[in-house]
Amino acid sequence: MPLHDFHCRKCDKTFERLVRSDTQIVCPACGSDQVDKLLSAPQAPGRSKAIIAAGRAAAAREGHFSNYSAAERAKVK
């Protein structure tokens, strides 16, 4: 199910919901069904050194080095 952002026209609140195409969306604050689906910009995957290091540490704990380059795999073995 996709996650969408919505804005309530009645109480001016913004919220997000996991929805199916047939789901009736109501505002969690006021219960109104006068909501607009917002357009969300996609988020690029994180590329910080901490995120990469955490992923590599998790891979090493699990016994595989699939996210290491060939040169890095040679250093680890």
N, CA, C and O atoms as a GROMACS GRO file, in nm:
protein
  308
    1MET      N    1   0.084  -0.118   0.000
    1MET     CA    2   0.000   0.000   0.000
    1MET      C    3   0.088   0.124   0.000
    1MET      O    4   0.185   0.132   0.076
    2PRO      N    5   0.057   0.220  -0.084
    2PRO     CA    6   0.138   0.342  -0.089
    2PRO      C    7   0.107   0.438   0.025
    2PRO      O    8  -0.005   0.441   0.078
    3LEU      N    9   0.207   0.514   0.062
    3LEU     CA   10   0.194   0.616   0.166
    3LEU      C   11   0.172   0.750   0.096
    3LEU      O   12   0.251   0.790   0.011
    4HIS      N   13   0.064   0.818   0.133
    4HIS     CA   14   0.032   0.948   0.072
    4HIS      C   15   0.015   1.054   0.180
    4HIS      O   16  -0.023   1.023   0.293
    5ASP      N   17   0.045   1.178   0.144
    5ASP     CA   18   0.020   1.293   0.230
    5ASP      C   19  -0.113   1.354   0.191
    5ASP      O   20  -0.148   1.360   0.073
    6PHE      N   21  -0.188   1.401   0.292
    6PHE     CA   22  -0.317   1.463   0.269
    6PHE      C   23  -0.326   1.593   0.347
    6PHE      O   24  -0.256   1.612   0.447
    7HIS      N   25  -0.412   1.683   0.299
    7HIS     CA   26  -0.437   1.810   0.368
    7HIS      C   27  -0.588   1.825   0.385
    7HIS      O   28  -0.664   1.812   0.290
    8CYS      N   29  -0.629   1.853   0.508
    8CYS     CA   30  -0.771   1.871   0.539
    8CYS      C   31  -0.810   2.017   0.512
    8CYS      O   32  -0.747   2.109   0.564
    9ARG      N   33  -0.912   2.036   0.430
    9ARG     CA   34  -0.959   2.172   0.400
    9ARG      C   35  -1.035   2.232   0.517
    9ARG      O   36  -1.041   2.355   0.530
   10LYS      N   37  -1.092   2.150   0.602
   10LYS     CA   38  -1.175   2.200   0.713
   10LYS      C   39  -1.091   2.252   0.829
   10LYS      O   40  -1.115   2.362   0.878
   11CYS      N   41  -0.992   2.173   0.874
   11CYS     CA   42  -0.914   2.214   0.992
   11CYS      C   43  -0.770   2.252   0.959
   11CYS      O   44  -0.694   2.288   1.049
   12ASP      N   45  -0.731   2.246   0.831
   12ASP     CA   46  -0.599   2.289   0.784
   12ASP      C   47  -0.484   2.203   0.838
   12ASP      O   48  -0.371   2.251   0.850
   13LYS      N   49  -0.512   2.076   0.870
   13LYS     CA   50  -0.408   1.984   0.916
   13LYS      C   51  -0.353   1.904   0.798
   13LYS      O   52  -0.425   1.877   0.701
   14THR      N   53  -0.225   1.867   0.806
   14THR     CA   54  -0.163   1.781   0.706
   14THR      C   55  -0.128   1.650   0.776
   14THR      O   56  -0.077   1.650   0.888
   15PHE      N   57  -0.157   1.537   0.709
   15PHE     CA   58  -0.131   1.406   0.768
   15PHE      C   59  -0.097   1.308   0.656
   15PHE      O   60  -0.117   1.338   0.539
   16GLU      N   61  -0.045   1.192   0.694
   16GLU     CA   62  -0.013   1.089   0.595
   16GLU      C   63  -0.083   0.959   0.631
   16GLU      O   64  -0.107   0.931   0.749
   17ARG      N   65  -0.116   0.882   0.529
   17ARG     CA   66  -0.186   0.755   0.548
   17ARG      C   67  -0.138   0.653   0.445
   17ARG      O   68  -0.103   0.688   0.332
   18LEU      N   69  -0.136   0.528   0.486
   18LEU     CA   70  -0.118   0.416   0.394
   18LEU      C   71  -0.256   0.387   0.337
   18LEU      O   72  -0.349   0.359   0.412
   19VAL      N   73  -0.271   0.393   0.205
   19VAL     CA   74  -0.404   0.381   0.147
   19VAL      C   75  -0.408   0.286   0.028
   19VAL      O   76  -0.309   0.268  -0.043
   20ARG      N   77  -0.523   0.226   0.010
   20ARG     CA   78  -0.556   0.152  -0.111
   20ARG      C   79  -0.641   0.245  -0.197
   20ARG      O   80  -0.687   0.349  -0.150
   21SER      N   81  -0.661   0.207  -0.321
   21SER     CA   82  -0.736   0.294  -0.412
   21SER      C   83  -0.881   0.310  -0.370
   21SER      O   84  -0.943   0.411  -0.403
   22ASP      N   85  -0.938   0.213  -0.300
   22ASP     CA   86  -1.079   0.220  -0.261
   22ASP      C   87  -1.100   0.272  -0.119
   22ASP      O   88  -1.213   0.269  -0.069
   23THR      N   89  -0.995   0.320  -0.053
   23THR     CA   90  -1.005   0.366   0.085
   23THR      C   91  -1.064   0.507   0.092
   23THR      O   92  -1.022   0.596   0.018
   24GLN      N   93  -1.162   0.526   0.180
   24GLN     CA   94  -1.219   0.658   0.205
   24GLN      C   95  -1.131   0.728   0.309
   24GLN      O   96  -1.117   0.678   0.421
   25ILE      N   97  -1.072   0.841   0.275
   25ILE     CA   98  -0.980   0.911   0.364
   25ILE      C   99  -1.057   1.015   0.445
   25ILE      O  100  -1.131   1.096   0.390
   26VAL      N  101  -1.037   1.011   0.576
   26VAL     CA  102  -1.094   1.112   0.665
   26VAL      C  103  -0.982   1.170   0.750
   26VAL      O  104  -0.885   1.102   0.782
   27CYS      N  105  -0.997   1.295   0.788
   27CYS     CA  106  -0.898   1.364   0.869
   27CYS      C  107  -0.897   1.305   1.010
   27CYS      O  108  -1.003   1.290   1.071
   28PRO      N  109  -0.779   1.270   1.062
   28PRO     CA  110  -0.774   1.214   1.198
   28PRO      C  111  -0.802   1.319   1.305
   28PRO      O  112  -0.838   1.284   1.418
   29ALA      N  113  -0.785   1.447   1.273
   29ALA     CA  114  -0.807   1.553   1.372
   29ALA      C  115  -0.954   1.590   1.387
   29ALA      O  116  -1.004   1.605   1.499
   30CYS      N  117  -1.024   1.605   1.273
   30CYS     CA  118  -1.163   1.653   1.282
   30CYS      C  119  -1.265   1.556   1.224
   30CYS      O  120  -1.385   1.576   1.242
   31GLY      N  121  -1.220   1.452   1.153
   31GLY     CA  122  -1.311   1.354   1.096
   31GLY      C  123  -1.373   1.395   0.963
   31GLY      O  124  -1.459   1.324   0.911
   32SER      N  125  -1.331   1.506   0.907
   32SER     CA  126  -1.385   1.554   0.780
   32SER      C  127  -1.334   1.469   0.665
   32SER      O  128  -1.222   1.418   0.667
   33ASP      N  129  -1.419   1.453   0.562
   33ASP     CA  130  -1.375   1.383   0.442
   33ASP      C  131  -1.337   1.481   0.331
   33ASP      O  132  -1.316   1.440   0.217
   34GLN      N  133  -1.327   1.608   0.363
   34GLN     CA  134  -1.285   1.711   0.267
   34GLN      C  135  -1.133   1.723   0.270
   34GLN      O  136  -1.079   1.820   0.323
   35VAL      N  137  -1.066   1.625   0.212
   35VAL     CA  138  -0.920   1.621   0.213
   35VAL      C  139  -0.868   1.620   0.070
   35VAL      O  140  -0.934   1.570  -0.021
   36ASP      N  141  -0.750   1.676   0.052
   36ASP     CA  142  -0.683   1.678  -0.077
   36ASP      C  143  -0.555   1.596  -0.066
   36ASP      O  144  -0.481   1.607   0.032
   37LYS      N  145  -0.529   1.514  -0.169
   37LYS     CA  146  -0.404   1.439  -0.173
   37LYS      C  147  -0.294   1.534  -0.219
   37LYS      O  148  -0.311   1.604  -0.319
   38LEU      N  149  -0.183   1.535  -0.148
   38LEU     CA  150  -0.073   1.624  -0.180
   38LEU      C  151   0.027   1.553  -0.270
   38LEU      O  152   0.040   1.430  -0.266
   39LEU      N  153   0.095   1.629  -0.349
   39LEU     CA  154   0.200   1.576  -0.435
   39LEU      C  155   0.330   1.575  -0.356
   39LEU      O  156   0.374   1.679  -0.307
   40SER      N  157   0.390   1.459  -0.343
   40SER     CA  158   0.514   1.445  -0.267
   40SER      C  159   0.631   1.422  -0.361
   40SER      O  160   0.620   1.347  -0.458
   41ALA      N  161   0.740   1.488  -0.333
   41ALA     CA  162   0.862   1.469  -0.412
   41ALA      C  163   0.931   1.342  -0.365
   41ALA      O  164   0.940   1.318  -0.244
   42PRO      N  165   0.981   1.260  -0.456
   42PRO     CA  166   1.052   1.139  -0.414
   42PRO      C  167   1.183   1.175  -0.344
   42PRO      O  168   1.248   1.274  -0.379
   43GLN      N  169   1.219   1.096  -0.248
   43GLN     CA  170   1.342   1.116  -0.172
   43GLN      C  171   1.450   1.024  -0.226
   43GLN      O  172   1.430   0.903  -0.236
   44ALA      N  173   1.562   1.080  -0.260
   44ALA     CA  174   1.673   0.998  -0.307
   44ALA      C  175   1.730   0.919  -0.189
   44ALA      O  176   1.728   0.967  -0.076
   45PRO      N  177   1.781   0.799  -0.214
   45PRO     CA  178   1.840   0.723  -0.103
   45PRO      C  179   1.959   0.797  -0.043
   45PRO      O  180   2.034   0.865  -0.113
   46GLY      N  181   1.973   0.782   0.087
   46GLY     CA  182   2.082   0.850   0.157
   46GLY      C  183   2.219   0.803   0.112
   46GLY      O  184   2.238   0.685   0.080
   47ARG      N  185   2.313   0.893   0.109
   47ARG     CA  186   2.448   0.860   0.066
   47ARG      C  187   2.552   0.906   0.168
   47ARG      O  188   2.668   0.925   0.133
   48SER      N  189   2.510   0.926   0.291
   48SER     CA  190   2.609   0.971   0.389
   48SER      C  191   2.702   0.857   0.426
   48SER      O  192   2.668   0.740   0.411
   49LYS      N  193   2.819   0.891   0.473
   49LYS     CA  194   2.918   0.790   0.510
   49LYS      C  195   2.866   0.701   0.623
   49LYS      O  196   2.897   0.582   0.628
   50ALA      N  197   2.787   0.758   0.713
   50ALA     CA  198   2.733   0.679   0.824
   50ALA      C  199   2.635   0.574   0.775
   50ALA      O  200   2.636   0.461   0.825
   51ILE      N  201   2.550   0.609   0.679
   51ILE     CA  202   2.453   0.512   0.625
   51ILE      C  203   2.526   0.400   0.552
   51ILE      O  204   2.492   0.283   0.569
   52ILE      N  205   2.625   0.435   0.472
   52ILE     CA  206   2.703   0.334   0.399
   52ILE      C  207   2.778   0.243   0.496
   52ILE      O  208   2.780   0.122   0.478
   53ALA      N  209   2.838   0.301   0.599
   53ALA     CA  210   2.912   0.221   0.698
   53ALA      C  211   2.818   0.127   0.772
   53ALA      O  212   2.854   0.012   0.798
   54ALA      N  213   2.700   0.174   0.807
   54ALA     CA  214   2.603   0.088   0.878
   54ALA      C  215   2.559  -0.028   0.789
   54ALA      O  216   2.546  -0.140   0.837
   55GLY      N  217   2.536  -0.002   0.661
   55GLY     CA  218   2.498  -0.108   0.568
   55GLY      C  219   2.608  -0.211   0.551
   55GLY      O  220   2.581  -0.331   0.546
   56ARG      N  221   2.728  -0.164   0.542
   56ARG     CA  222   2.841  -0.256   0.528
   56ARG      C  223   2.862  -0.339   0.654
   56ARG      O  224   2.892  -0.458   0.646
   57ALA      N  225   2.846  -0.277   0.770
   57ALA     CA  226   2.859  -0.351   0.896
   57ALA      C  227   2.752  -0.458   0.907
   57ALA      O  228   2.779  -0.570   0.951
   58ALA      N  229   2.629  -0.425   0.866
   58ALA     CA  230   2.520  -0.523   0.870
   58ALA      C  231   2.550  -0.639   0.775
   58ALA      O  232   2.526  -0.755   0.809
   59ALA      N  233   2.601  -0.609   0.656
   59ALA     CA  234   2.635  -0.713   0.560
   59ALA      C  235   2.745  -0.803   0.614
   59ALA      O  236   2.738  -0.925   0.600
   60ALA      N  237   2.846  -0.744   0.677
   60ALA     CA  238   2.955  -0.823   0.734
   60ALA      C  239   2.905  -0.914   0.846
   60ALA      O  240   2.948  -1.029   0.856
   61ARG      N  241   2.815  -0.863   0.930
   61ARG     CA  242   2.759  -0.945   1.038
   61ARG      C  243   2.681  -1.063   0.982
   61ARG      O  244   2.680  -1.171   1.041
   62GLU      N  245   2.616  -1.042   0.868
   62GLU     CA  246   2.538  -1.148   0.806
   62GLU      C  247   2.622  -1.243   0.722
   62GLU      O  248   2.571  -1.342   0.670
   63GLY      N  249   2.750  -1.213   0.708
   63GLY     CA  250   2.840  -1.303   0.639
   63GLY      C  251   2.853  -1.282   0.491
   63GLY      O  252   2.905  -1.369   0.421
   64HIS      N  253   2.807  -1.170   0.439
   64HIS     CA  254   2.826  -1.144   0.297
   64HIS      C  255   2.882  -1.003   0.278
   64HIS      O  256   2.866  -0.916   0.364
   65PHE      N  257   2.945  -0.983   0.168
   65PHE     CA  258   3.010  -0.855   0.139
   65PHE      C  259   2.962  -0.801   0.005
   65PHE      O  260   3.040  -0.744  -0.072
   66SER      N  261   2.835  -0.817  -0.023
   66SER     CA  262   2.781  -0.780  -0.154
   66SER      C  263   2.785  -0.630  -0.181
   66SER      O  264   2.785  -0.589  -0.297
   67ASN      N  265   2.789  -0.550  -0.078
   67ASN     CA  266   2.791  -0.405  -0.102
   67ASN      C  267   2.932  -0.347  -0.091
   67ASN      O  268   2.949  -0.225  -0.084
   68TYR      N  269   3.033  -0.433  -0.090
   68TYR     CA  270   3.172  -0.389  -0.091
   68TYR      C  271   3.225  -0.397  -0.234
   68TYR      O  272   3.182  -0.483  -0.311
   69SER      N  273   3.316  -0.309  -0.271
   69SER     CA  274   3.382  -0.320  -0.402
   69SER      C  275   3.480  -0.436  -0.397
   69SER      O  276   3.512  -0.487  -0.290
   70ALA      N  277   3.530  -0.478  -0.514
   70ALA     CA  278   3.627  -0.587  -0.520
   70ALA      C  279   3.753  -0.554  -0.441
   70ALA      O  280   3.808  -0.641  -0.373
   71ALA      N  281   3.801  -0.430  -0.449
   71ALA     CA  282   3.920  -0.390  -0.376
   71ALA      C  283   3.896  -0.394  -0.225
   71ALA      O  284   3.984  -0.434  -0.149
   72GLU      N  285   3.779  -0.353  -0.182
   72GLU     CA  286   3.746  -0.355  -0.040
   72GLU      C  287   3.730  -0.499   0.010
   72GLU      O  288   3.770  -0.529   0.123
   73ARG      N  289   3.673  -0.587  -0.071
   73ARG     CA  290   3.658  -0.728  -0.031
   73ARG      C  291   3.794  -0.792  -0.013
   73ARG      O  292   3.812  -0.875   0.076
   74ALA      N  293   3.890  -0.755  -0.095
   74ALA     CA  294   4.025  -0.811  -0.083
   74ALA      C  295   4.090  -0.770   0.048
   74ALA      O  296   4.166  -0.848   0.106
   75LYS      N  297   4.062  -0.651   0.096
   75LYS     CA  298   4.120  -0.601   0.222
   75LYS      C  299   4.056  -0.672   0.343
   75LYS      O  300   4.124  -0.694   0.443
   76VAL      N  301   3.929  -0.706   0.334
   76VAL     CA  302   3.857  -0.763   0.448
   76VAL      C  303   3.892  -0.908   0.470
   76VAL      O  304   3.899  -0.953   0.584
   77LYS      N  305   3.914  -0.982   0.364
   77LYS     CA  306   3.938  -1.128   0.375
   77LYS      C  307   4.070  -1.161   0.434
   77LYS      O  308   4.102  -1.279   0.449
   0.00000   0.00000   0.00000
